[in-house]
Every structure is written in structure tokens, then in C-alpha cells.
Amino acid sequence: MVWPWANITTCGTSRKPETGPDLANSKPRWDFQPLVLVLLAMTWAAADSESERFAAARGFYVASHEARKRPGKTLAGFQKALARLPVRQLWALAQGVREEIERRYAEWLTIDGLVPMGCDGSRIECPRSAELEAHMGKGSSEASAPTAWVTAFVHLGSGLLWCWRIGKGTADERLHLRQMLSLLPVNALVVADAASMGYELARAILQHSQSFLLRMSSKVRLYALDKTPIEQWQEGLVYYWPETIQKQQQQPLLCRLIRVPAKGQTKHDVWLLINVLSAQRLSAKTAAKSYRWRWRNEGLFRTYKRTL
């Protein structure tokens, strides 16, 4: 893999180096490679404080790169160097990691010919600091704390966090989802609940050569190709064609509607809309399993979003 830092030796070289115990007057103490490797290692270090995580991550880097120049020793110097790092370099790093995971573990990620990627979003209260109030704004009322909206994609079956978006508490989850479609594998199966249902979103997924599996809302109207009564419906082809789309003279989407009978404590049947029309390629049993995985990942989603 050609890492994003291959042609970058230092960060913040266009600015005058800051003085202090970590930054010499002539050369920065933090090159790009140790900076991002320590940053990544800090996310996995088991420690009670940020300073302890930094010490563990830096120790790991020094031990595994003995021949390279040692980076700065203080957390403050590390944070200053990280603040000077352009965000586009972190985006390039993240994309490089995703591409390498997909290249190395494509067979492991693929289940029945598709890569099931669950998406979920929620609103999270933030600390009442002046900075967060200025950037994130209030919640639903003047008395509420500043809130953030986090939308995340997780590979179902493994719990691997793939990508995420963070916005204000008023952010649009479906917009977040559309912005992340280009980050998913080409053969991804986007699994989401009824809140993500929408014609424009479904069409955007198809334009990215991906597939969708969406839980149906009772507010959505579908047009069946046969006259099977709803009480007897198991699965079949339907047209998704909202009235607003009809007025715009846009084409309907041909989909497959699957009914998953209620089991255990579930009181109602689950209705799933997928664009994979062939039952040989994606059976009703596999579709139900994929959505069940997303449902069981709710606790994992909560952990990821509160961490992020």
C-alpha cells in the first residue's frame, strides 16, 4: 500500500516553528508519519487519561521504529502539531486505510456476494462549553445543551466502523448517508431503518452501483405487480413511485418487498424493501438476517457514536 504520508515529510513547515520543549527552533519534532501513527494508536490504547494513552502510543511507535528520529515527548507538543495538520491529509489517510482493508479482506467483508453496511444516526448532547455552544448551537430549546448529530456506517457481522459524519443537532441523517456513499465498497448493501426511506436516497444508492435494504414505513405507498392481498403477502415485485416523483415525471424504482414474520418479543411483522430483484442473489432469509444484524448492532452504534 502507498500510504498518504509517502511524499510528506513534515507537517506545518510553511509556518514558523513554535518554541517549547517539543519544537526546536529549526526543525519540527513531529513528522507526518509518527504524528498519525501515534494518533491512531491512542484510539486503541487502554488507559485512564489522554496523557497515559499518549505515553503508551508514543512508546509503541518508538519501539517499532527504532531507526527513525524520535518524536516529541509531551502531549502538549503533540496536540500543537496535530492542530497544524491539514484535515485533507487525515481524509487521505482514512481513505487509504479503507482501501487497504477492502483490498486485503474483500472475501471476509463479503457475505453472499454483498458487503452489508448498516447505517444509523442519533442526536447526542455535548458539554455546555462556550466553544461548543458557539459551534454546535442549542438543542430543541434555549435551555438545552449544545447537541451533535452523528451518522455512522458499520460493517454488519463484524462491527467494523467504516466511516461517519458529525454535524449540528439539526443535521439531516439522509444527507449524511448520501455524502458517505462514495466511501463504501461498490458492492455494498446499505441497511437502514425507516427514517432513511426516500426516493432520492434510494436512487443515489443505485447511482453508486450499490444496493439497499430499507425497513418500510407505513407512510410509504407502493404499487404491487399482482393482486395478492396484503394479509397473504410474502414477497414480490413492487414499484416505489411517490406522488411528488410522479409529478416530476421521473421513473419509478422497481424493487422487491419482503415480509418478515414477527418472532419472539417482536409484535409486528417487518417489511423490507430491497432493489435486488433476484431471490437467488439475495434470498428473503439472508435479507432478514442482514436487518437483524443491524438491529443487534444498535448497542455497538451507541458506543461508537458516544465515543466519536
Steps between C-alpha positions, in 0.01 A plus 500: 500500500619852420425687821380864477813617682734354235585841354454708814787531745388770743181671604458873535829584327347807339464660842766617735575219748373559849744510787478274799626169632359306203576730209852608411565837340608344169316170453160374618515205739194337344516366145180391331554124536559485877225757554227292337628167630502626858154652442365165378669307780346734759151395391580138594718557806347378825557778753304721738611840366606661176855555627531129583368403157750735338788351698398146403450589133830689476681212671352259247617719211854542638535125564387408148701775321832499682696621196285812448529834673309499826197730517422751773446380855210715623127479436483878459754495218317211332170690517659814352645301211166327443317835494729617218430190290264572204177300526537386136802292603292319763230439237763352268628280781149374583427422135831318467418284804155416361641407159764278660241324718281444195794368295631263765172376647249520213404135540453541876287813458276346233201296610293328231653720232431833675668708771230576763554851640260614773430870542356678800486855633411665829516827689745527792525771763840669533663672800378855563825671404499842334689364199254218437202729545649738242573226245217250558219727615221418742281195494122511476471788748706787640551312826634185333866410460677521162434186297677309226355263242715195424435269204717188473549204267601167656573173322232261620611163625837632620420840659782670306451877500535615138424874487295771673377858480453745788282811473279726703200354678279621213699309236325280241580131548410417140735772374779357716428155357514628141830678568656173617387280209822572308697358795325160491605197292340477156308185594376641832153417630378809687283380790299773675173554684186684392643842590733472200220416256480735203492484121798735449711300744407168340586633156832641627594155633426347160707767325799389709452140376396393849194327639257592777297316761265742676239435762165624376292770660120479501496848342660374177272396213613222266342363181489121484524310170240243606178501701616296799316621813724670754410236760645226276805687376837329540722663238468640150583781261367851561548849363619776732357814342404786736244748372751786504728295274211422269424870464864560408459232229786293640512123461386261777744268673435129459568327833423184695285515814562232764285429802686362802256340748518613861695274736564491871429836664446676166135605481485597134625357174796674342468618139823539305546671165802396294613575146649151451223341297639147480433270795795287387736795550345617828247270662232615742680308776828683435322835480333438836834394650668820376236722658509294819876561517439872471243485779741311727771755423297781663708473817820509296374806311435672831855428621656626178294817485558595861873440454517699177 
